[in-house]
Every structure is written in structure tokens, then in C-alpha cells.
Amino acid sequence: MLTVNLGPLTLALDHLLLLCALGLATLVGWRVAKRGGDNPESTLFRLFLIGLLCARLGFVLRYWPMYAEDPLQIVDIRDGGFMPWAGLCAVLIGAVWAGWRQASLRRPLGWGLFSGALFWLLASWASHLYERGTQLPSLSLRDAQGRSVALDTHRGRPLVINLWATWCPPCRREMPVLQQAQHDYPHVTFLFVNQGETPQIVTNFLATTGLNLSHVLFDTGGHLAQQVGSMALPTTLFYDTDGRLVGSHLGELSRASLRHALEPFDRDEALDTSVSARTPP
């Protein structure tokens, strides 16, 4: 499961876990404060915002060359670019500072942070293990000529599957980034799986926008989205050479967030090249 539907709202699972961790931390802190101490609710919320800000800044600094060309992208957090360790460090430093200034806050704040952090770490770890155990679905889709194409035929190379539709604004915005990635990462196969539209609609869209996508497939019934557990567009899935899901991204991709997601593939490619160079012919 990659997304969770809450009425009309669709949340990525990792975002929901983060909000649940904040709620648990607030509840535990409030309960501990009833036995003595100040309620840490407002402090926890401020630390949450500080953590998000620093996690974003850490990501931007790491991929600064990609943001320098368009600084406005720094505030566009829809690309999901965050560096968790930077946010955790900021929260820890902020908590120590708050506890040093207000002794009555130390115990409730400490227990709240411990409970929330423990829940988030364990839940994220379990979600990561489950995600990594997910295999590429044994599913056949259609290309623009109506021919059947089995996803299994793309095993053996790193694979990126983008679920999209022409009516989806963030899908349209991220298409130039993915088109360029086809050329920048020749060792990776990119599949663009359209959801619920006809080949004619997609062909007209590509012709009017000037996009040149190498592998466009059609999933008229949305079966792939159902099997991977994502009901939101765009969704991008990252599979290793063995067909195991190693990552996913809900929402619009930027150059930086796509680069971050593809780094494991680059490391594997560099390792394979190094091994091949050392192996005698």
C-alpha cells in the first residue's frame, strides 16, 4: 500500500505515518504533563515545523545545483524533497534548548518526543521492508498499436514506472523532467503507463506538447495502480534489476527528487562496471 484514502483526501503512507507520530507525541506529552509539568503541545508542533524546514533545507543544499537554476523550486515542497536526518537533528537540538529554558517541560516533552520518534522509526522501517518485498506485477498492458507488452520483459535492468494521465496537472508538469531522464540515465528503462485514456488522446497530447517518450503503455482499467496500492496520480515506482520495488514517489517529481530516487541505481551501475573492469576476459 503506497497511499491511504481519507474521504476525498489521498495521503502518501509515509506522510500519514509522520502525522500519526506527531499525534502520538502530543497525546503522550499531554498525559505525562497531567502528572506534573507543562503541556508540550505547542512546543511539539513548533519542533515539527522546524524539523520539516531543516529537512527541506538539507535536501536543497545537497542538490543545490539543480535548484540554483530555478530558486522558486526551493519552496515547492510538492516534489517531496526532504532529508530526514537533517530534520531529526534540528528537532533534537530544539528539544534540548526548550528543556533547558523551561524545566517543567522536560519530562512531558522528552516522553512525547521519544514515543513519537519510536513509532515513526518502527513504522517507517516496517513499511520499507514491506515495500522492498513487493515484486513487479505479472501484468500485461497495451502499447499504442494495441500489442500486448508484459512488464516482466523489462526485468534485468533498473526500471522506473510512471503512472500518469493527460488530465493530471502535476503529471504534465513533471513530464519534461522524466523525458530528459531518459537520456541522462541510459542504463534505466522508463515506462510511462497511462491510466484510463485511449491511445488517440495520448498521441494527440504528446504531439501538441512536443514530448518524446520512449515507452508509453496503456492501462485502461487501472489494474497496475490497484495492484501496487496507489490511487493517486502521478505515482512513480522504482524497481531494481530483479524486479523488486525499491522506492516510490507520490506526486510531482523535480530534477532533484528524481536524482535522489535514482542514486541507488547509479551506485549499482558503478559497482557492476568496476567488477567488469577487474574481471579478466
N, C-alpha and C positions, 0 to 999 in steps of 0.2 A: 504494500500500500504506500503510494507516494503522496497522495492528497487526502484530505478529510473534508467532507461537505458539512457545513453548519448552516442549514437552511439555504439561502441564496449565496452564502459566502463559502468560497473554497480556499482552504489553507494548505500550504505545504506541511508535511508531517513534522519536519524539524522546527518550523515556526510555531506550530501548536505545542510541541514539547517545551519550547522556550517560554511560552506564555504560561503553561502549566507549572513550570518551575518557579516563575515569579509568583503565581498564585499560592503555591505551596509554601514558599518562603515567607510570604505575607501572613498566611494563616498560622504557621508555626511561631513566627515572631510575635504575633498578637497574643497567642496562647501563653507563651513564656512571659510576656510583659504583664499579663494579668496576675502572675505570682510575684511580681516585683520588677519595676523597671518601666521604661518609656516604650510606647508602641513604635516600632521601627518602620511602619508602613510607608511614610513619606520618604524616609531615607532609602529604603529598598527601591522605591520607584526611581529616585534620583540616580542611584547607583546603576540601575538597569539602563537608564538613558545614557549615562556616562559610558557604560560598557559598550553599548551599541555604537556610540560615537567613536570611541577609540578603536573598536574592531573595524569600523569603516575606514578610519584614518590609516590604520595599519595595512589594510588591503590596498588603499590608494598609494601609499608610499612604496609598497612592494612592486606595484605595477605602474609607477608614476609615468614612464614614457608613453604609455597608452592613454593616460588621462591628460597629459600635457597638451596634446593636440586639441582637445576639447574639454576645458576645465569644468564646464557646466555638467559633465557626466559625473563629476565627483558627488554632487548632491542627488543624483538619480539612483537611489538605492534599489530600484526595481531590478537591477542586474544581480542582486543577491551577493555582492562582493563584500565579504566580511572576513576578518582574521580573528578567529575565536580566542587564540592565546593572548592577543593584544587586549581584547575586551575583558578577559578574566583577570589579567594583571591590573588593569585600571580599576576594576571592582574591588580587588583585594586591597590596593593602596587606598582607595576611597573609604573602604570599611575601617581600615586601621586609623585613618585620620578622624573619621566620625566617632569612633570609640574612644580615641584619645581626648577629644574635645568634650565628650559627654559620657561620663562613666555609667550613668543609669541606662545607657543604650547598648552597652557592650554585650551583655548576656542575651537579650532578645535578638539583637542584630546578628550576633555570632551563630546562634542556633538557626535563625531563619536562613542565613546565607548557606550554612552547612547543609541544611535539608534541601534547599532549592538546588544547590550545586550538585549534591549527590544524586538527586533524582534526574537532573539534566544529563549528567555524565553517564549514568547507568542506562537511561532510556535511549540516549543517542548511540551508545555502544551497541545495545541490543538491536536498534533499528539498522545500524551499519552492518552488523553481522547478518541480519535477515536479508538486507538489500544485496550484499555480496554473494549470498547463496542463490539469488534469483538467476535463472538461466534465460537466454534468448528464446522467446516463444517460438514453438514449432508452428509457424503460421505462414500461409502463402497469400500474397497480395497481388494486385494487378498493376502493370505499367500502363503508359499512355496508349499503347497499341492493344491492350486487353490481354496480354500474355501473363501467365501465372509466374510469379517470382517468389521462391521460398526464402525466407530470412536466413535459414540455415546455410545457404550457399555463400553467405558472407562471413562465415567463421574462418579463422586463420589470420585475420587482420583486425586491428582495433576498429571498432565500429561506433559511429555516432548516429543515432536515430532521432530525427526532429519531427514531432507531431505538430501539425500546423493546419491552418485554413486561410483562405484569401480574405475572409471577412474579419479576421482577428488582427486588430491594430498592432499589438506587440509582436505578432508573428511577422507582419510586414516590415516592421522596423528592424528586426534582427536578421532578416534575410541577407542584406549586403554583407554583414559580418560572417555569416555561415558560407556565403558564396566565396568570399576571399579565403576562408579557412580551407576550402577545397584545394586551393593552390599552395597555401602556406604549409599544409600538413599532408604531403602526398602519400605518406605511409598509413593514413587513416581513411577509411571509407565513410562517406556521409550519405545517409539515406534521408530523403525528405518525404515523409508519409503523410499525405493529405487526408484529412478527416471529413468524410461525408460529402465530398463535392465531385462533380463529373470532370473527366479529363478536359472537356471543352472549356469549362470555366477556368481551370488551372492554366491551360495553354494560353488562353487569352490574357490572363493575369501576367504570366511570365513574359509574353510578347509586349504588353503595354509598359511594363516596368523595366524591361531590358535585362532581366535576371537570367543567368545561365547556370542552372542547377544540374548536376551530373546524374543523379539518381532520384527520380521522382516516382513514387509509388502511390497507389490509391487504396484507401481502407474505407469503403463506403459505409460499412456497418459499425465503424469504430471499435472493431474487435481487439485491435492491438492495445488501444487505450484501456479497455476493460481488463485485459489480461495483466497489464503492468500496474494497474490500480491508480490511474491518473485521469481525472475527469476535467482537467483544465488545460487550456492552450495559451501559449505554447509549452510543451514539455519536451525536454531533450534528455536522451538516455545515452549512457556511455558503457560500452561492452568491451571486454578485453578479447584477446585472440582466441580464448577458449569459450567465448560466448557467455561469460559471467558478467552480470551487471556490477559495475564498479563505481557508478556515480549517476546522479540525476540532477536536473535543474528545472524548476518550475518558474516560468516567467521569461521575460526578455533577457537575452544574453548580450553582454557587451564584449568588446575585444578582450578586455582584461578577465572577465569571468570565464569566457571560453578558454583563454590561455591557461587559466588556473586549473580548469577541469581536464585539459589535455596534457598537463605536465607529466602525469604517470605514464602516459603512452610515449612521451618523448624520452623518459628515462629508460623504459623498456627497449625502445628502438636503439638508444645509445649503447645499452648493455649488449644487445644482440649483435650490433656492429662491432663492438670491442671483442666479443667472443669469436666472431667470424674472422676477424683480423689475426687473432692469435692461433686459430686452428690451421694446421698445415694442410695444403691442398692434397 
